């Protein structure tokens, strides 16, 4: 498997000389892998446009035919049309296209286990993201973090027949894939899934949405490689009207950066009017959860104390039990958003919040770096024990006191802070020792992130002043 990733990734470097960047390469690879596996499975591809038709050509006849294949498949209905939506060829040199076709043809992809195919694809996505190229991080959340969240949330579609799992900002589908992998693991590779349930789980359980065609395509392909046929919408989750669909479990990491379209969405189901993208995602998730449904969301620090944060979290805590907050280690999103300090909030809809437990996984923890201190499962082991086995946060818990990492805060204590959840109690000695400080570029990136949040607050105040002035 590693050999496959290395071969395909190694070829990516060759293609860079042909003007094809990492994202373009993985996108083109997506098209070709799909055609190869469709051929192996005898899946429907219009006659004369399948894998064999590519293998038989070379030189400009090959690039011309490849362009025609993409055009034809863009117009197909169903999953074919979804995967090839807005697809465009990126190969300038037919020799490079021929070489990639040959590399892919050497492997019988459908004979590989679901986990192997998926791991190969995820490996390529992770390579692209870890190269730190612009845009790679927009749809990639560290797999280690995703897997920890999924273990705690236990998204089990065997619970009942209508059980659905959603990621409204799905990127390349990492949360949805991990949710399915978790299911395979707890059911002994699917052996304990009732045969009648298996098709429903594969075709009617996993939902997502992304604003950008490329991540959506990667999600469709990623999930297809894992044996899932998901519903992945293309569009703006927070600016489009509510679809009316409701979900049992939502796992998501909305895109970093606070601003959406620089205006508050016109959503009748949003109580608080704000242009802050993440706060609108919080409102969206609360609204589209089924009663009793649960959610885990990754949110940057500034979203917990931003201007309208208290208003949004007040409503959240009235409608849901926001039982747990995890403060993530510095550098969790290194190298692609290394200056972002972030958290995960866990909540269940249907019961008001009486207390919130906060786990500080950041203070006095060495910052994550790409090479020397990468993110590992060990970063989340203690937190997972503290969280407990109940996915809705109802396991017995112990407050570790002012010197410990896991503490309970009552609703009254949170009210005193105007519902803002940026609560810290541990003295972070690493920030007081010059030798332990993060790298200058990380500190600068953190400062920029916080300044951007302040600027966004000022813009909101200006907009309100202008609106009030016009009304006067």
N, C-alpha and C positions, 0 to 999 in steps of 0.2 A: 504494500500500500504506500509506504513512504517512498518507495522507488517510483511509483506512478506520479506522486506529487512532485518529486524532485525532477523527473523527466519533463513533465509539463511546465513546471516553474522555470526550469533551466531554459526551456525554449522561449519563455517570455522575454528573457534578456536579449535573445537574438532579435525578437520582433521589435524591441524598442528602437533598433536601428532603422526599422521600417516605419517609424513614426506611430507605433501602436503602444499606448500606455497600458498600465496594469489593469485598469477598469475595463478598457476596450478589449484587452486580451481575454479576460475571464468571460466577458460577454460573448465574444466570438466562440470561445471554447464551449460555452453553454449551448449555442446553436448546434455545433458539430457533435457534441456528446449526445444531445437529444436525437439527432438524426441517426447516429450509430446505434443507439439502444432501441429506437423505434424499428430499425431494420432487424435487429436481433429478435425483437418480440413480435415481428410481423404486424406492428401497429399501423394504422392507416396513415399513409403519406401519399399525396397525389402521384399517380404513375409518371415515371420519368424524372421525379424530383427527390428520390430517396438517396440513401447513402451510396449505393453502388453507382449511381449516376455521377457522383463526385469522384469516386475512385478511378473511373475510366478516363478522366480528362486531365489535361495539363496545360501549361502556358496560359495565354489569355483566354482560351476556351474555358479553362477551369474557373478563373475569376468571373468571367461573364455568366457562366452557368450558376455559380454560387450566388451572385447578385439576383439572378432570376428565381432561384429557390426561395430566397428570403422574401422577395416580392410576392410570390405565390402563397407562401405560408402565412404572411401577414394578413392575407384576405380570408384565411380559413376560419371556420366557426369553432367554438369550444376551446379546449386547452391548447390546441395547436396555435390558434390565432392569438391566444393570451400570451403564450411564451414568445411568439415572434412579433408581437405588437411593436410597431415603430422600429423594427430591426433594420439595420443598415450594415453593409459590408465595410470592413476596415482594412482589408488586405490590399496593399498596393503592389506587392511582389508575389506573383503566382507560385514562385518557388517556396516561399514561406508557408503559403496555404497548403500546398502539396505535402510539405514536410509534416505539418500538424495533422493532416488527415492520416498520413502514414503512422504517426505516433499513436493516434487514437485507435486506429485499425488493428494495432498489435494486441490490444486487450479485448477479451470477451467481457464487456462490462456487465451484461445481465447475469453472468455466472458468478460475479463477485457478490458477497453478502451485502444486504442493504446497508449495514453499518460501515462496510469497507468503502462502498461507493460514496456514501454520504460523507465519510471521514475524508476521503480524497478531495471532495469538493470543498468541504469546510476548511481543509488544510490550505487550499489555494486562496480562499477568501481571507483566511488568517494571515497568510503570507502577504497578500496585497495590503491588508490593514497595517500589519507590523512594519511594512516598508515606510509607513508614515506618509504615503503619498496623499496629496490633497484630495479630499472627498472620500477616501477609503473608510474613514471612521464613521461616516454618516449612516452607514447601515451595518456596523459591526460592533457588537457588545462582547466583551471577553467571555469566552466559553466557560471558563471556571466559575465566573459570577453567575451566568445563566444557569448552570447545572446546580449550583447551590440553591438558588431561588426555587428551581423546579423541585428539588428534593423536599423543600419545606412546604411547597404549595400542593404537592400531590395531585396533579391534574388528571384524575382517573375517569375516563369516559365510560367505564363500566358501571359507574354510580347509578345512572339512569339513562333511559333511551334517548333523551333529548339533550344530553350533556354536550356543551360546546365550549371551545377554548379559543380565545381571541388575542391578537396583538394588533392594536390599532395604529401602530407605527412600526411595522414588522421588519423593515429593511430586508436583509437577505434570508429572513425566516429563522434565525437562531433560536428564539424562544419556542417556536412551534416545533421545530425539529427536536429540541431537547425534551419537550413534553412527550413527544412520541417515543423517543429513545428511552425515557424513564418508564413509560408504559411497557415497552418490550422487556426492559430489565426486570420489572416487578412481576411480569407474567411469564418469565422464563422464555424469552424470545417470542412471545405471543402465544405460547402453547396453552396458557390458561385463559385465553380470550375465546368466548363462545363463538362458534362458526357463524351464527346468525348475526352476531354483533360486529364481526370483523369488517364487513363491507361498510356498514354504517360508520364505524370509527375511522376507516380510511378515507371515506368520501364526504361525510357530513359533520365532521367534528371540528376541524381546524380552519379558523378564519383569520384573515389579516387584511391590512390596508397599507398602502404606501403612496406618497405623493408623486414619486419619481418613477418613470418606467423601468429604468435599469435595476434598481433594487427589487422591484416587484417581480421582474423576470427572474432574477437570481433566486428569489424566494420560491417561485413556482418550480424552477429547476431543482433547487435544493430539496424541496419536499418530494418532488417526483422521484428523485434519486433515492429517497428514503422509503418509497412505496406509498406515499400519501398523495391523494388528489384533493388539494385544499381549495377554498374560495379565497382568492386574494384580490381585493378591490384596488383599482387605481383611482386616486383622488385625494382631496384634502379632508382628512378626518374631522378637523374642528371647524372648518368653514362651510362644509356641506350640511344640509339638513339631516336630522336623525333618520336613519334607515328603518327604525322600528325593531331591529334585531336585538336580542338580549342574550347575554352569555353567562355561563356558570363560573368561568375562570378567566381572568385577564392578566397577562404577563407582558409587561412592556417597558421600553426605555425610549420615551419620546425624544426627538432630536434636540441636541443642545443648542443654546441660543434662544433668547427669550422672545424675540419678536416673530410674529406670524406675518400677516399682510399689513402690519403697522396700523391695524384697526381691530376693534373688538368684533368677533363673529356675530352675525345676526341670527342667533339661535334662541328660540323661545324657551328651550329647555335649560339654558344657562342662566343661573340666578345672578351671578356676579359678572359685570361687564368689565372686561380687561383685554388688552392686546397681548398680554403675556402668554406665550404659546403653551408652556408647561402647565400653568394654572388652568388654562382651557382644557388641556388633556385630562387634568384631574377631574374637572367637572364632567367631561365626556365619559370618562371611565365610570364614575359614580352613577351616571344616568343609564348606561347600557349594561350594567351588571344586573343579573336577575336577583330578586330578593333571596338572601342567603348565599349569593355568589361571593367569590373572594377575588382579591386583586393584589398584585405586587407591582410597584412602579419604581423605576429609577428616576431620581430627581436631583438636579444640582443644588448645592447649599443655598444659593441665593433665592431659590424658589420657596424655601421655608421661611424666609424673612422679608421677601419682596413686599412692596407697598400693599397689594391686594391679597397677600397670602393669608393673613388672619381671617379675612372675610370668607375666602374659599374653604379654608380648613375648618372654620366654624360650621359651615353647612355640611362638609364631609363628616364631621364628628357627630352631627345631629342625625344624619342618615345612616352612618356606618360605624362599626367598631374599629377605629384606627388603633390596633392593638400593639403594633411594633414598628420601630424605626431603627434601621441599621446605618450607622455612619461608616462609609466605606473608607479604606486606606487611601492616603494620598497617592496619586499616580495610578489609580485603578485602571484608567483609560489610556495609560501610556501605551504607545507613543502618539496616538492620533488625537487625543484631547487631554494631554497630560496635565494641563493647568486646572482642569475642572475638578472641584471637590464635590462629591456626590453622596447620595443616600438612597436607601430603598425603603419605601413605606409599604406596609402590609395592612390590609383592611378587609372587613367582611360587611356586606350590605344588609341592612334590616334591623340592626340593633344600635342604639346610640353608644358613643364612647364614654366609658367611666374612668378608664385609666389607660395610659400609653407607656409601654416599656421601650426604653432606648438603649441600644447597644453601641458603645463607642469602640469601633474597630480601627480608629485612626490615631488617637493620642498615643504618643510613645511607641508607635509602630513605624519602623523604617519605611520610607516611601518606596513604592513599587517602581522599578526601573526595567527597561527592556531586556538587559542582559544580566546584570549582577543580581537583581532581586525581582524576578518576574512574579506575577500573580499566580498563586498555587492554591489547591484546595485547603491547605493548612491555614490560610488567611481566614477561612470561614468555619473551621471545625468547632471552635469554642462557641461561636454564635449559634450554630446549628443545635448544639447541645442545650444552650440556654433557651432557644426558641421552643424546643420540645417537639413531640410527634404530631400534635394536633395542627392541621394546616390553618385553622382559624384562630390560632393563638390561645387556645383554651387549656393548654397543658399547665400543670403546676409549675410555678416559677419562683425563683428566689432573688430578692433584691440584694445585690452584692455591696451596697453601701457606697459612701463617697470615694473610697479608694478602689472600687471595682469598676468593671466595664458595663454591667447590666443593671439598670435602675428603673424603678417604677415612678411615674408622675401621674398624680390624680388630675381629673378634669379641672378641678378648681385651680390647681397650680398652673395648668396650661391656659386657663381663662385669664389668670393674672398677667400672662405674657401676651394677651390679645391673640391667643391661638397660634402664635408663631412657635415653630418646633425646633429652632436652632438652639437647642439646650445643650450646654457643655458644663462639665463639672470637674473632669480630670485636668490637672495641670500638665500641659504638654512640654516636658523638659527638653525634648529634641529641638523645639523651636527657640529655646533659650541658650542652647549650646551652638556656637558658630560652626563647630566642626560637623554637627549633625544636620545643619540646615540643608534643604533641598538645593539642587543645582540652580544657579542664577536664572537660567532660561525658564525653569519651572516656576520659580517665585514670580518672575515677570509675567508669565502666562496666567498665574493665579490672580495677580493684581489686575491684569487686563480684563479677566472674566468678571471680577467684582466691580470694576469701574464701569463696564458695559451695563451691568445690572443697575447701577446708580443712574447712569445716563437714561436708561429705559424708564426708571421711576420719574426722572425729571421731565421726560417727554410726555408721560401720562399726565403729570401735574399741569404742564403747559396746555395740553389738549383740553383738559377740564376747564382751565381758566379761560381759554379761547371760546369754548362752548358756552360757558356761563356769561361771558362778555357779550357774545352774539345774542344770547337770549334776553340780556338786559336791554 
